[in-house]
């Protein structure tokens, strides 16, 4: 095969493989769990997202090399090196990093073998892949060597690595050495809704909340934030509100109070569930998702059948009023704000006169079914369940 024909064929192959890279990268965590005993029981979705990001960056970069016919220098490898440096700053070992890349290369090669590829392309394709893998390994080693022993945001890499191990529950022995989380704290997750540098978020969070341990993620960060005294968690949430308002658009979730590594992991999973549930309720709007407030809803919606039956029973007296789009949000705001007109208007972002009109429409129902605290609490939970299972509005 002539050199020009070979280059054209390689570019065409890269174009055919490009739409498959995301699906191929998403296979890496599953294979990792199957082949690496340390990760067999890992269930941290953020850890899997990081593995996928590592693999995806490598696969796309290799396809860029094939398409553009240029050497894989550091400038060309920048997207991959950014991921590597982020992992290095968090204390992740280079061995795990390179194993993820090897798995990604193997998956890609299996995908290539399933395509009708000209046999004359197999040899140059193998050469390209081996050269790229070698160049990537060299660049990764250099990236790790360039990481300073301490940074303003993550001064102790061993602690960052331990924090990730505790959150992911990789192996039990990590807990015996994790003596650095004995004081009360809450795990906080922040996901950015706009492009930016996660380390900038880490610095801002550390200033606002005294976050003791903070790890950057591909789309945000996870931190252990200390609390002081009986009302320390409420104080932390107020600080998080300032952090959210002062920073670019964020979704923030906070777990329950923890002491020690086991409690840290529990708080982390509470924050994960709060993030997932809260974002679904708010339609992705920027706000703080408190696991304590959302706990009854999270528990209830795990079994959709009984949850929906409960909601339908509580809301049945409203009849066809529930078909009007403003009814359930207004009812939820009324219950949450204890009937205070201005607060309801602010919650709904409408004029107070609009709230008055709506409450007049709902008055017969409110007078009959919001007579005490138990009724109000059950009704608010029923509204949340209904909103949770509702189809997203345009």
N, C-alpha and C positions, 0 to 999 in steps of 0.2 A: 504494500500500500504506500502510495506517495505521501511525502510529509504534509503537503497541503490537504490532501484527502483525509489523512489521519487527524489533523487538527480540526477539520470541519466535523468529522465523525465524533470526536470527543466533545466538541461544543454542543452538538445535537444531543448526545447522551446526557450531558449535564442539564440541558433544558428539559429533558424528559424526566430526570430524577428530581428536579427542583420542587415540584408540587408534593413530593412524597417525604421531604425532609422532616416536617413536623411530626407526621405519623411514625416515621422511623425513630426519631429522637425520643418519642414517648414510650417506646419499647424498652429503653435503657433501664429505667427503675425496676421494671418487672424482672428483667434478666439479672440485674444486680441483686435483687432479693433472693432469686433462685440460686445464684452461683456464689454469693459471698455470705458465709454464715453470720458474720457480724450484723448484716442488714436483714436477716431473714424475718425478724419480727418488727422491723421499723414500719411505722405507720404515719409518719409526719408528711402531710401533703406539701409543705414548703420545702422540705428536703428533696422530695421527688421533683418538684418544680425546678430546683437548682440543678439536679442531675440532668433533667431534660434541657435546660438552658445551656449547660456545658456541652452536651452532645450536639444540640442544634447549631450552636455557634461553630463548632468544628466542621460539621457536615456542610454547612453553607459556605464556609471559607474554602473548603476543598473544591466544591463545585465552582466557586469564583475563579480558582486557579485554573481549572479546566477550561472555563469559558473565555477567560481573558488572556490566557497564554502568557503569564508572567510569573516570576519566581515568588515564592511565599516568604517575602521579607517581613520585617517587623511592622512596617506600615500596613501591609496587606493583612497581616495577622491581628491587627488592632482589635477587632471585635472579640476574637478568641482570648487575647491577652487581657482584655478588660475583665472578662469572666474569671480568668485564672487569678488575676490580682485580687479580685473581690473575695474569692475563696481563700487565697493565701492570707489576706488581712483578717479573716475569720478563724484562722488557725487550722483549716482543713489540710490534711496531708496530701503531698503531691502524688503519693502512690495511688490513693483513691481517685484522684483527679485523672491520672493517666489511665487507670483501669477503665474509667467511664469512657474515655476516648477510644480505647481499644475495642470495647464492646460496640461503640457506635460505628467504628470502621468495619467490624465484622458484620454488623447488621446491613450496612450499606453494600458490602461486597456480596452478601447473600441476595440482596435486592437486584444487584447488577446481573448476577448469574441467572436469575429468573427471567431476565429480559432477553429478547432475540438480539444478542450482541455479536457483531462480526468477530470471528476468531482472531483475525489479524489485529484486533484492538486489545485483546486480553493482555498481551505482553506490555505494550506501552502504558496501558491503564494500571497494571500492577506496579510498574516503575513509578508512575506519577503518585500512586497512593503511598508506596513505601517512602519516597522522597518527602512527601508532605508529612507523613507520620513522624519521620526522623526530625524534620525541621520543627514540627510542633513540639516534640519532646524537648528539643534543645531550647526553644523559646520559653517553654513552661519552666524549665530548670532555672533559666536566667530571671524570669519574672519572680520566682520564689526567692532567688538570691537577692533581688533588688528590694524586697519588702523589708522595711526597717524593723528593728527589734521592738520598737514601740511606736504607737501613733497617738495623736491627741484623743481619738475616740475609742480605740481598742488597745490599751496599753499593754495588755498581757495576752499574747496569742494563745498560750496554753489555756488560759481561762476562757477565751472565746471558743476554743475547740471543745473544752469541757462543757460549756453552756450548750453548744449544739448537741453534744452527746447526750446530755441530760434531757433536752427537749425531745430528741428523737428516740430515746430509750434504746440505744443501740446494743449495749451490753450491761449486765448488772454491775460489773466491777467499776464502772464509772461513778456509781453512787458512793462507793467507799472513800473515794478521794475528793468528792465534791463537798468540802467543808466550808465553802465560801458563800453559801446562801442560807445561813441559819436565822437571819433576822426577817421579820415580816416584810413581804413584798408582794407585788402583783405583776403578772406578765402582761405586757402591752404589745399589741400588734398594730402597726401603722402601714397602710397601703396607699401609695401615692396615685393620684388620678391624672397626674401631669408628668411629663418627662423631667428628669432632674438627677442629681447625684444623691444616692442613699446616704453617703457619709455626711452630707450637709444636714439631712434630716436627723441623723444620729447626734450631731453636735447640738442642734436646736433642742432635741428631746432631753439630752443630758443637762443642758442649761435650765430647762423648765422643770424637770422632775427629778433631778439627781440620779438618773438611770445608772445603775451600777454595772450592768452587763448589757451590751447592746450589739446585736449582730445585724449587718445589712443584708438585705435580700434583693433579688432581682427587681422587685417592684416596691420596696419599702424596707421595713426593719422589724426586729423583735427585740424587746428589752425587758429586763427585770428592774422594776422601779420600787424603791423602798417606800414604806409607809410608817408613820409615827403615830402612836396612840390609837384610841378607839375610833376616832373620826378620821384617821389617816387616809382611808380609801376615798372618802368624800373629798378630801383636800387634793388627793392625786387626780381625781376626775376634773376638779376645777382647773388644776394646772394643765391637764390634757386639753381642756376646752380652749385655754389661751394658746397652747401650742398649735392646735388645729386652726384657730382663727388667724394666727400670725404666719402660718406656713401656707404653701400652695395647697390646692385641694387634696384632702386626705380623708380616708375612712380609718377610724381608730377603734379598736376593740380592747377591752380590759377584762382580764380574768379575775377570779376570786383571790382572797388573801391566802398566801402560801408561806410555809416555813420549811426549809430543807429541800433537797432535790426532788423527792416524790411529790411534794406540794407544788413545786415549780412546774413539773410536768402536767399536773392536774390543772393548774391555773392556765397554762398554755393551751390545753385542749378546750377549756372553757372559753378562752378568748377566741379560738378558732371557730367554735360553734356560734359564739355571739356575732362574729364578723359575718359568717355565712347567713345567719338568720336575719341579722339587722340590715344587711345590704339588700336582702330580698324584700324586706318590709319597706325600706326607704327608697327602693328603686335605684340604688347606687348613689343616693344623695349624700353629701358630706355631713357626717355627724359622728358622735361617739356612741358605740354600741356596748352597753354595760351588761356583762353576763349575769349579774345579780338581778337586774330588771327583766332580762329576757329568759331567765331560767324556767319559769313555769310554762312559757310558750314553747321553749325548746323541748322540754320533757313531753309536752302534750302532742306536738306535731310529729313525734317519732312514730306514732301509730295513727295514720291519717283518718282511718274509718271512725273510731270513737271521737277523735278531735273534731271532725266535721259535724258529727251528730250532736256533740255538745254545743258547737257554735250555732248550728241551725235551731236548736231548742231555745237557746237564749234570745236569739234574734227573731224568732217566729212571730212574736206580737207586733213587730214592725210591719209585717205583711209586705206589700209591694213597694213600700217606701224604700226598701233596701236596693231597689233597681235604680234609684236616683243616685248619681255618682257622688254627690256631696254628703250623703247621709252618714255613712260609716266613718269617714274621716272626721266629720263634725262631732259625731257621738264620741269618738275616741278622744278628741281634743277636749271636749266638755268634761269627760271623766278624768282625764289626765290633769287638767288645769283646775279641777274642783269648781267648775262653773264660772270662773273669773273671766269676764267678757274680754278685756284687753289681752289677756294671755292667750285666750282661745283664738282671737283674731291674729295675733302674732304667730301662733303655731300653724295656722292655716294660711297665713299670708293673704288675708282678705280684710276688707273694711269692717269695723265693728257693727255697722248697720246691717251688713250681710249676715253676720253671726246672729244678730237679733231676729232677723227674718227666719233664719234656719231653726233657731231654738223655738220660736213660736210654732213652727210646723211640727217640731218634735215634742212639744210640751205635754200632750196627753200621754205619750209613751214615757217620758221622763218622770212625770208625776206618779205614774202607776208602777214603774219598774226600777227606779233608782232611789228607793226609800231608805236604804242603809248601806253601810260600807261593804258588807258581803255581797249584796246585789250588784253594787257598782264595780267591785273587783271582778266578779264573774263576767259581767257584761263587757268590761274592757278586754278581758282575756278572750272572750268570744269574738269581739271585733278583730283583735290581732290574728286569731286563727283564720278568720274569714279573709282578711287581707293577705295572709301568708299563702293561702291556697288559691287566691284569685289570679286570673290571667293578667299578665303585665299590661298596663294601660299604655297606649301610644303617647 
